[in-house]
Amino acid sequence: MLLELKEIKFLVPVKFYRNVVLNKLINFISLLPLCFIYFFTM
């Protein structure tokens, strides 16, 4: 029982952190073309 609780406590932050990282990555990738356009038009 205690071990299961520990695993859940560990897994939830990991899942959350992975989602956050994925979101940041997607945002970054979607912003890259804008940055290129911005630099090339300057």
C-alpha positions as CSV (number, residue, x, y, z in Angstrom):
1,M,0.0,0.0,0.0
2,L,2.7,2.5,1.0
3,L,4.8,1.6,-2.0
4,E,1.8,2.2,-4.3
5,L,1.3,5.6,-2.8
6,K,4.9,6.4,-3.3
7,E,4.8,5.4,-7.0
8,I,1.7,7.5,-7.6
9,K,3.3,10.5,-5.9
10,F,6.3,10.0,-8.2
11,L,4.4,9.3,-11.4
12,V,2.0,12.2,-11.2
13,P,4.7,15.0,-11.2
14,V,6.6,13.1,-13.9
15,K,3.5,13.0,-16.2
16,F,2.7,16.6,-15.4
17,Y,6.3,17.7,-16.1
18,R,6.4,15.8,-19.3
19,N,3.2,17.5,-20.5
20,V,4.7,20.9,-19.6
21,V,7.9,20.1,-21.5
22,L,5.9,18.9,-24.5
23,N,3.8,22.1,-24.5
24,K,6.9,24.3,-24.3
25,L,8.6,22.3,-27.1
26,I,5.5,22.6,-29.4
27,N,5.3,26.3,-28.7
28,F,9.0,26.8,-29.4
29,I,8.8,24.9,-32.7
30,S,5.7,26.9,-33.8
31,L,7.6,30.1,-33.0
32,L,10.7,29.2,-34.9
33,P,9.3,30.1,-38.4
34,L,8.1,33.4,-37.0
35,C,11.6,34.1,-35.8
36,F,13.1,33.3,-39.1
37,I,10.7,35.5,-40.9
38,Y,11.3,38.3,-38.5
39,F,15.1,38.1,-39.0
40,F,14.9,37.8,-42.7
41,T,12.6,40.8,-43.1
42,M,14.7,43.1,-40.9
